[in-house]
Amino acid sequence: MIEYQFNYFIKQAVVESVAGSVISLMGAFKNKFLPTFVDEMTAGSNKKAIRMVGIEEYNGASVLFASECIHITILYREDGLNKIDALEKLQVINGAINEVNPAVKSWRLSVLVSSIDRATDSFNSKMYKKYFGEDNSNEYFEWNVRRAKKSSSSSEALNVITTINRNTVMNAFNPTEAFDAIVTQIDINTVPEVTSERFHIDTKLTSILLDSAEAILSEEIS
């Protein structure tokens, strides 16, 4: 499975988590996403947030309108990167967000790309040896590697974080199934020290970060 995550960090909520907001969201998303209310844990309180879940051609996509972030997830059952399709879906979602609240801007962005692969003997052995330089991968049913570095793009300072984990994960398409997996995740985000609201809800910078994330991921799992 391949999962794309796009996070727009905001200083005030895009929509109120009330029943009245559902009507405007359904219209903006052209009835291709269904609304649900979910619990949002915040410091000292438990709030409700609206989550839009994609149907039909948007199955696997969801948008969570949290109080301080818009979380967008696009998940593909098949292996293999799907950047073009993911960006097309992201543009539709961005358009809906801007229709609901044209004034919204983000002060921080993050793009994450994850490859979720079953931990077969051959793949586990290859990945373990690559990062630990040893052949005895079968001794360890859990392991992880994390690396972080600084970078920049379009005058933005960035954090680039690579994480590789072997552990048990739930199958997002079959909640009754858990399986042994190796999850390789690339997270590229703008640094939190710069807090000005300077990003429109569009793909201008996110597409650049996505290109970089996919290139790193391809190298990591090769």
MOMOSUL-V906976 format. One record per residue. N is the residue number from 0. RES is the residue in one letter. SS is DSSP state (2 for helix, 1 for strand, 0 for the rest). PSI is psi in radians with two decimals (NA if undefined). Layout:
<<N,RES,SS,PSI> <N,RES,SS,PSI>>
This chain:
<<0,M,0,2.61> <1,I,1,2.31> <2,E,1,2.30> <3,Y,1,2.37> <4,Q,1,2.32> <5,F,1,2.14> <6,N,1,2.16> <7,Y,1,1.92> <8,F,1,2.30> <9,I,0,2.83> <10,K,0,-0.21> <11,Q,0,2.63> <12,A,0,2.51> <13,V,0,-0.74> <14,V,0,2.66> <15,E,0,2.50> <16,S,0,1.18> <17,V,0,2.83> <18,A,2,-0.59> <19,G,2,-0.48> <20,S,2,-0.43> <21,V,2,-0.68> <22,I,2,-0.83> <23,S,2,-0.63> <24,L,2,-0.75> <25,M,2,-0.71> <26,G,2,-0.77> <27,A,2,-0.62> <28,F,0,0.18> <29,K,0,0.57> <30,N,0,0.39> <31,K,0,-0.06> <32,F,1,2.46> <33,L,1,2.44> <34,P,1,2.55> <35,T,1,2.72> <36,F,1,2.30> <37,V,1,2.79> <38,D,1,2.38> <39,E,1,2.01> <40,M,1,2.10> <41,T,1,2.97> <42,A,0,1.98> <43,G,0,0.08> <44,S,1,2.90> <45,N,1,1.91> <46,K,1,2.94> <47,K,1,2.51> <48,A,1,2.71> <49,I,1,2.29> <50,R,1,2.19> <51,M,1,2.21> <52,V,1,2.18> <53,G,1,2.55> <54,I,0,2.97> <55,E,2,-2.17> <56,E,2,-0.16> <57,Y,2,0.24> <58,N,0,2.32> <59,G,0,-0.16> <60,A,1,2.54> <61,S,1,2.71> <62,V,1,2.11> <63,L,1,2.10> <64,F,1,1.41> <65,A,0,2.97> <66,S,0,-0.47> <67,E,0,0.12> <68,C,1,2.55> <69,I,1,1.98> <70,H,1,2.08> <71,I,1,2.21> <72,T,1,2.34> <73,I,1,2.00> <74,L,1,2.38> <75,Y,1,2.30> <76,R,0,-0.65> <77,E,0,2.72> <78,D,0,2.82> <79,G,0,2.43> <80,L,0,2.53> <81,N,0,0.85> <82,K,2,-0.78> <83,I,2,-0.82> <84,D,2,-0.69> <85,A,2,-0.73> <86,L,2,-0.64> <87,E,2,-0.77> <88,K,2,-0.70> <89,L,2,-0.69> <90,Q,2,-0.69> <91,V,2,-0.77> <92,I,2,-0.78> <93,N,2,-0.72> <94,G,2,-0.69> <95,A,2,-0.72> <96,I,2,-0.78> <97,N,2,-0.51> <98,E,2,-0.68> <99,V,2,-0.69> <100,N,0,1.51> <101,P,0,-0.35> <102,A,0,-0.09> <103,V,0,2.39> <104,K,1,2.71> <105,S,1,2.57> <106,W,0,-0.19> <107,R,1,2.51> <108,L,1,2.61> <109,S,1,2.48> <110,V,1,2.21> <111,L,1,2.38> <112,V,1,2.22> <113,S,1,2.39> <114,S,1,2.12> <115,I,1,1.83> <116,D,1,2.43> <117,R,1,2.43> <118,A,0,1.24> <119,T,0,2.81> <120,D,2,-0.76> <121,S,2,-0.77> <122,F,2,-0.72> <123,N,2,-0.77> <124,S,2,-0.74> <125,K,2,-0.83> <126,M,2,-0.70> <127,Y,2,-0.79> <128,K,2,-0.62> <129,K,2,-0.69> <130,Y,2,-0.37> <131,F,2,-0.18> <132,G,0,0.39> <133,E,0,2.79> <134,D,0,-0.16> <135,N,0,0.90> <136,S,2,-0.48> <137,N,2,-0.21> <138,E,2,-0.38> <139,Y,0,2.07> <140,F,0,-0.17> <141,E,0,2.42> <142,W,1,2.79> <143,N,1,2.67> <144,V,1,2.41> <145,R,1,2.28> <146,R,1,2.47> <147,A,1,2.44> <148,K,1,2.90> <149,K,1,2.60> <150,S,1,-3.00> <151,S,1,2.72> <152,S,1,2.40> <153,S,0,0.77> <154,S,0,0.19> <155,E,1,2.27> <156,A,1,2.41> <157,L,1,2.66> <158,N,1,2.35> <159,V,1,1.98> <160,I,1,2.22> <161,T,1,2.23> <162,T,1,2.28> <163,I,1,2.16> <164,N,1,2.46> <165,R,1,2.10> <166,N,1,-3.07> <167,T,1,2.27> <168,V,1,2.75> <169,M,1,2.49> <170,N,1,1.99> <171,A,0,-0.44> <172,F,0,-0.15> <173,N,1,1.49> <174,P,1,-0.24> <175,T,1,-0.12> <176,E,1,2.31> <177,A,1,2.52> <178,F,1,2.74> <179,D,1,2.12> <180,A,1,2.73> <181,I,1,2.06> <182,V,1,2.05> <183,T,1,2.07> <184,Q,1,2.34> <185,I,1,2.19> <186,D,1,2.00> <187,I,1,2.12> <188,N,1,2.64> <189,T,1,2.60> <190,V,0,2.52> <191,P,0,-0.20> <192,E,0,-0.41> <193,V,0,2.00> <194,T,0,0.15> <195,S,0,2.51> <196,E,0,1.61> <197,R,0,-0.07> <198,F,1,2.15> <199,H,1,2.80> <200,I,0,1.44> <201,D,0,-3.03> <202,T,0,0.26> <203,K,0,-0.93> <204,L,0,-0.60> <205,T,2,-0.62> <206,S,2,-0.61> <207,I,2,-0.79> <208,L,2,-0.64> <209,L,2,-0.72> <210,D,2,-0.80> <211,S,2,-0.74> <212,A,2,-0.75> <213,E,2,-0.67> <214,A,2,-0.75> <215,I,2,-0.75> <216,L,2,-0.77> <217,S,2,-0.68> <218,E,2,-0.67> <219,E,2,-0.68> <220,I,2,0.00> <221,S,0,NA>>
